[in-house]
Amino acid sequence: MVDQDNTIRLGGYPGALRTVLGAWSEELHPLAGDGETVKLSTADGGTASADYWTEHLHTTSAEVLASYASGRLAGSPAVTRNSFGRGTAVYLSARVDNTFLEELLAAERAAAGIRPELEAPLGVQARRRTGNGRSYLLVLNHNDAPAPVDVGAGGTDVLTGTRITGTVELAANGVLALEEATEEHARTHTETGR
């Protein structure tokens, strides 16, 4: 919205990214903090909701994925997707509900050919780190509630030494670090007797 000197860029928000996003925001519309929500209608005929924040959005080249269905912005775009260069830019002009967000992110990942390390609920992060013949799966639950996580073939919990497979309940704000079996690692253990 602003340049390096904190000067607002003219012509609508979000400033320099308008061309990338294929959309621009005329006005920011925060919602009341007492739980005010608005309804959204999705391009595929579904519904969603948003709270906290909305924007009066206009499209230039973007496809509309969801529009406001209630409130003062009813009929205006709420979520857009724009092809730009070799990529795609998605703009959310509202804080959408978690179900819609999960579906949107899953669709965008699939379209980009990105596969997650493992299927996990929203708020659970998984990363695999490999090197020197070893593979580690690190899983972090950023939620304030336990979350079920399917670790598949799993591995050995580096903190407890316990073998873990299948679906586990990861504690609220919990961490799981698994050393996964790899062919090279298994061969090294066999050859050295470790």
C-alpha positions in Angstrom: 0.0 0.0 0.0 3.0 2.3 0.6 6.4 2.8 -0.9 9.8 2.7 0.8 9.2 6.2 2.2 5.8 5.2 3.7 4.0 7.3 1.0 0.6 5.8 0.0 0.5 4.7 -3.6 -2.4 6.3 -5.5 -4.9 4.4 -7.6 -6.3 2.0 -5.0 -4.9 -0.7 -2.7 -2.7 -2.8 -2.7 -0.5 -0.4 -4.5 2.3 -2.0 -6.5 0.6 -5.4 -6.5 -2.5 -4.3 -8.4 -1.2 -5.7 -11.7 -0.1 -9.0 -10.2 -3.4 -9.5 -8.4 -5.6 -8.3 -11.3 -7.7 -6.5 -8.7 -7.7 -3.4 -6.5 -9.4 -2.3 -3.4 -11.3 1.0 -3.3 -12.0 1.1 0.4 -11.2 -0.9 3.6 -14.2 -2.0 5.6 -13.3 -3.5 9.1 -16.3 -5.3 10.7 -17.4 -4.8 14.2 -15.4 -6.6 16.8 -18.5 -8.1 18.5 -18.7 -11.1 16.2 -20.1 -9.4 13.1 -19.9 -11.7 10.0 -20.8 -11.5 6.4 -21.8 -14.3 4.1 -20.0 -15.2 0.9 -21.2 -17.0 -2.2 -18.5 -19.0 -4.1 -18.2 -19.4 -7.8 -19.0 -23.1 -7.6 -22.4 -22.4 -5.8 -21.2 -22.9 -2.3 -21.3 -20.6 0.7 -18.7 -19.3 3.2 -18.4 -16.6 5.8 -16.0 -13.9 6.8 -15.4 -11.8 9.9 -13.1 -9.1 11.1 -12.1 -7.5 7.8 -13.6 -6.8 4.3 -12.7 -4.6 1.4 -14.6 -3.1 -1.5 -12.8 -4.9 -4.3 -12.8 -4.4 -8.1 -11.3 -6.7 -10.7 -9.3 -5.8 -13.8 -8.2 -9.2 -15.0 -8.8 -11.6 -12.1 -11.4 -14.3 -11.9 -13.9 -14.0 -9.0 -13.8 -17.1 -6.7 -16.2 -15.7 -4.1 -18.4 -12.6 -3.7 -20.0 -11.0 -0.7 -23.6 -12.2 -0.3 -24.6 -10.0 2.6 -23.6 -6.8 4.2 -22.8 -3.4 2.7 -20.5 -5.0 0.0 -23.1 -7.6 -1.2 -22.4 -8.4 -4.9 -18.8 -7.2 -4.8 -15.9 -9.7 -5.3 -14.4 -11.0 -2.0 -11.8 -13.6 -3.2 -10.0 -13.5 -6.6 -7.5 -15.4 -8.6 -5.3 -13.9 -11.4 -2.8 -15.5 -13.7 0.4 -13.5 -13.9 3.5 -14.5 -15.7 4.2 -18.2 -14.9 2.2 -18.0 -11.6 -1.1 -17.3 -10.0 -2.0 -14.7 -7.4 -5.0 -15.2 -5.1 -6.4 -12.1 -3.2 -8.5 -12.5 -0.1 -10.2 -9.2 0.7 -11.7 -10.7 3.9 -10.8 -13.0 6.7 -12.6 -16.1 5.4 -13.7 -19.1 7.5 -11.3 -22.0 8.0 -13.3 -24.5 5.9 -13.3 -22.2 2.9 -9.6 -21.3 3.4 -8.6 -25.0 3.7 -10.5 -25.8 0.5 -9.0 -22.8 -1.3 -5.5 -23.7 -0.3 -5.9 -27.3 -1.2 -7.2 -26.4 -4.7 -4.3 -23.9 -5.2 -1.7 -26.4 -4.1 -3.1 -29.1 -6.4 -3.2 -26.7 -9.4 0.4 -25.8 -8.7 1.4 -29.4 -8.4 2.4 -29.0 -4.7 1.9 -32.0 -2.5 2.1 -31.6 1.3 4.5 -33.7 3.3 1.5 -35.3 4.8 -2.3 -34.6 5.1 -2.9 -32.6 8.2 -5.5 -30.3 9.6 -5.3 -26.5 9.3 -2.7 -25.2 11.8 -0.5 -28.3 11.7 2.8 -27.8 9.9 4.9 -30.7 8.5 8.4 -30.5 7.0 10.8 -33.3 5.9 14.5 -32.7 6.2 17.0 -35.1 4.6 20.7 -35.4 4.3 23.6 -37.8 5.0 21.4 -40.8 4.5 18.9 -39.7 7.1 15.3 -38.4 6.8 13.4 -36.6 9.6 9.7 -35.7 9.6 9.0 -32.7 11.8 5.4 -32.0 12.7 4.2 -28.9 14.7 0.7 -28.3 15.9 0.1 -24.6 16.1 -3.4 -25.0 17.4 -4.6 -24.6 21.0 -6.3 -28.0 20.7 -5.0 -31.5 20.0 -5.0 -32.5 16.3 -5.0 -36.0 14.6 -2.1 -36.5 12.2 -1.5 -39.5 9.9 2.2 -40.0 9.7 1.8 -43.1 7.5 4.8 -45.5 7.8 6.1 -43.1 10.5 9.5 -43.6 12.2 11.2 -43.4 15.5 10.4 -40.5 17.8 13.7 -38.8 18.4 12.6 -37.6 21.8 11.4 -40.9 23.3 12.8 -43.6 21.0 9.3 -45.0 20.4 8.3 -46.3 17.0 5.3 -44.3 15.7 3.1 -45.2 12.7 -0.4 -44.3 11.4 -2.6 -41.7 13.0 -1.4 -40.0 16.2 -3.0 -37.3 18.3 -0.6 -34.4 18.4 -1.0 -32.4 21.6 -2.1 -28.7 21.5 1.0 -26.7 20.5 2.8 -30.1 20.3 5.9 -31.2 18.4 6.7 -34.5 16.8 10.1 -35.3 15.4 10.4 -38.7 13.7 13.6 -40.2 12.2 12.3 -42.1 9.1 13.9 -45.3 7.9 15.8 -44.8 4.6 17.4 -47.5 2.6 20.9 -46.0 3.0 20.4 -45.5 6.8 19.1 -49.1 7.2 22.1 -50.4 5.2 24.6 -48.4 7.3 23.0 -49.8 10.5 23.1 -53.3 9.2 26.8 -53.0 8.0 28.0 -51.5 11.2 25.9 -53.6 13.5 24.2 -50.4 15.0 
